[in-house]
Amino acid sequence: MGTKMSKAGKEKKAQAKALAKAHKGKPDFDHDDHHDAAHNTTITLDASWTNNGKICIDDFQLLKVLGKGSFGKVMMVRKKGGDGTLFAMKTLRKAALIKRNQLLHTATERNILQNIQHPFLVNLIYAFQTEDKLYMVLDYMGGGELFFWLKKHRR
């Protein structure tokens, strides 16, 4: 038994597939523009989101879920065949990002993380995608969410 999908749901799914298809097989230095009709904005996503034979979800050992949110989840991972270093893998569902008009926000987050190196910030190690998800692999920092500690010390 299948469930009926609304016209808007079908459009969102088609947009997510088109986003993934637009990036397939392009080199890391290439860029594509995508139009976000809800905000009348053109956003640029670096094509290194794609798995063009470099890195993919299968290259990581998934250890445990660190947190869940409305767009996806964050997992503790270890790179297979690596030195045992722990990473935080942020998984974002494309359909949820499109539904909530967060494409520009997500592209900006990735670009900032990619271009900033600072001892007080986690570094973006890898970024890649599948047909329905975006992945960001970051330095793992134990201790929980920063906002939890800020809120706790504000009291």
C-alpha positions as a printed NumPy array, in Angstrom:
array([[  0.   ,   0.   ,   0.   ],
       [  1.382,   3.356,  -0.978],
       [  0.538,   6.708,   0.467],
       [ -0.671,   9.576,  -1.649],
       [  1.803,  12.418,  -1.942],
       [  0.542,  15.957,  -2.336],
       [  1.437,  17.993,  -5.391],
       [  3.719,  20.173,  -3.228],
       [  5.372,  17.052,  -1.795],
       [  6.046,  15.729,  -5.291],
       [  7.537,  19.092,  -6.299],
       [  9.822,  19.138,  -3.243],
       [ 11.01 ,  15.597,  -3.969],
       [ 11.64 ,  16.506,  -7.606],
       [ 13.649,  19.569,  -6.516],
       [ 15.805,  17.44 ,  -4.212],
       [ 16.482,  14.954,  -7.016],
       [ 17.267,  17.765,  -9.455],
       [ 19.71 ,  19.285,  -6.937],
       [ 21.537,  15.96 ,  -6.593],
       [ 21.519,  15.309, -10.348],
       [ 22.861,  18.801, -11.119],
       [ 26.013,  18.082,  -9.121],
       [ 26.825,  14.556, -10.325],
       [ 30.237,  14.055, -11.881],
       [ 31.539,  17.594, -11.666],
       [ 35.034,  18.431, -10.417],
       [ 35.503,  19.949,  -6.953],
       [ 36.395,  23.407,  -8.244],
       [ 33.271,  23.726, -10.383],
       [ 30.219,  25.653,  -9.188],
       [ 26.541,  25.523, -10.1  ],
       [ 23.865,  28.101,  -9.494],
       [ 20.416,  27.091,  -8.237],
       [ 17.439,  29.374,  -7.982],
       [ 15.514,  29.424,  -4.694],
       [ 12.106,  30.621,  -5.893],
       [ 10.734,  31.126,  -2.375],
       [ 13.331,  33.792,  -1.645],
       [ 13.93 ,  34.902,  -5.244],
       [ 17.619,  34.24 ,  -4.664],
       [ 20.253,  32.458,  -6.69 ],
       [ 22.454,  30.256,  -4.526],
       [ 25.765,  28.721,  -5.457],
       [ 26.611,  25.247,  -4.224],
       [ 30.148,  23.977,  -4.669],
       [ 30.092,  20.756,  -6.672],
       [ 32.309,  19.015,  -4.104],
       [ 29.029,  18.082,  -2.397],
       [ 29.   ,  15.24 ,  -4.906],
       [ 30.508,  11.831,  -4.578],
       [ 32.597,  11.797,  -7.736],
       [ 34.696,   8.836,  -6.668],
       [ 36.278,  10.534,  -3.673],
       [ 34.441,  10.096,  -0.374],
       [ 31.056,   8.666,   0.558],
       [ 29.044,   7.414,   3.523],
       [ 30.547,   3.925,   3.096],
       [ 33.973,   5.349,   4.008],
       [ 32.824,   5.904,   7.594],
       [ 32.01 ,   3.657,  10.532],
       [ 28.859,   5.029,  12.176],
       [ 29.345,   4.816,  15.951],
       [ 26.383,   6.558,  17.596],
       [ 23.799,   9.305,  17.221],
       [ 24.886,  12.512,  18.956],
       [ 21.742,  14.51 ,  18.252],
       [ 18.648,  14.861,  16.084],
       [ 17.05 ,  17.931,  14.6  ],
       [ 14.326,  18.91 ,  12.168],
       [ 16.599,  18.624,   9.115],
       [ 18.564,  15.511,  10.04 ],
       [ 20.955,  14.202,  12.66 ],
       [ 24.556,  14.33 ,  13.855],
       [ 26.456,  11.081,  14.318],
       [ 29.824,  10.217,  15.8  ],
       [ 31.851,   8.479,  13.081],
       [ 35.314,   7.127,  12.44 ],
       [ 36.878,   6.993,   8.973],
       [ 37.446,   3.397,   7.905],
       [ 41.139,   2.693,   7.442],
       [ 42.026,   5.964,   9.185],
       [ 43.987,   6.626,  12.353],
       [ 40.941,   6.228,  14.613],
       [ 40.14 ,   9.943,  14.833],
       [ 36.526,  10.645,  15.749],
       [ 34.413,  13.009,  13.653],
       [ 30.892,  14.433,  13.845],
       [ 28.899,  13.724,  10.678],
       [ 25.995,  16.103,  10.12 ],
       [ 23.352,  14.547,   7.864],
       [ 20.761,  16.854,   6.286],
       [ 17.703,  15.66 ,   4.361],
       [ 17.39 ,  17.645,   1.131],
       [ 13.596,  17.42 ,   1.078],
       [ 13.396,  18.954,   4.58 ],
       [ 15.766,  21.776,   3.589],
       [ 13.725,  22.554,   0.496],
       [ 10.414,  22.324,   2.37 ],
       [ 11.601,  24.865,   4.956],
       [ 13.424,  27.08 ,   2.429],
       [ 16.838,  26.48 ,   4.024],
       [ 18.948,  25.935,   0.87 ],
       [ 20.645,  29.306,   1.081],
       [ 21.267,  28.933,   4.818],
       [ 22.801,  25.467,   4.333],
       [ 24.989,  26.547,   1.422],
       [ 26.194,  29.514,   3.471],
       [ 26.956,  27.283,   6.474],
       [ 29.029,  24.967,   4.31 ],
       [ 30.906,  27.807,   2.614],
       [ 31.735,  29.448,   5.949],
       [ 32.925,  26.186,   7.488],
       [ 34.976,  25.432,   4.375],
       [ 36.736,  28.791,   4.4  ],
       [ 37.302,  29.473,   8.108],
       [ 40.053,  28.016,  10.26 ],
       [ 40.004,  29.044,  13.926],
       [ 40.951,  27.221,  17.132],
       [ 37.532,  27.99 ,  18.683],
       [ 35.544,  26.539,  15.753],
       [ 35.199,  23.008,  14.43 ],
       [ 36.688,  22.462,  10.995],
       [ 34.867,  21.044,   7.993],
       [ 36.81 ,  17.937,   6.97 ],
       [ 34.577,  16.514,   4.199],
       [ 31.352,  17.462,   2.439],
       [ 29.484,  15.155,   0.083],
       [ 25.958,  14.167,  -0.927],
       [ 23.698,  11.338,  -1.985],
       [ 20.498,  11.686,  -3.969],
       [ 18.452,  12.611,  -0.894],
       [ 20.963,  13.793,   1.744],
       [ 23.819,  16.236,   2.314],
       [ 26.692,  15.298,   4.63 ],
       [ 29.194,  17.469,   6.469],
       [ 31.976,  15.731,   8.376],
       [ 33.401,  17.992,  11.088],
       [ 35.91 ,  17.763,  13.905],
       [ 34.329,  16.005,  16.877],
       [ 34.196,  18.028,  20.087],
       [ 32.834,  16.217,  23.131],
       [ 30.78 ,  18.044,  25.695],
       [ 27.446,  18.569,  24.004],
       [ 25.912,  21.543,  22.254],
       [ 27.32 ,  25.011,  22.777],
       [ 23.816,  26.448,  23.184],
       [ 23.149,  24.108,  26.124],
       [ 26.173,  25.487,  27.992],
       [ 25.41 ,  29.104,  27.093],
       [ 21.836,  28.721,  28.345],
       [ 22.956,  26.949,  31.519],
       [ 25.475,  29.676,  32.421],
       [ 23.006,  32.457,  31.65 ],
       [ 20.82 ,  31.445,  34.637]])
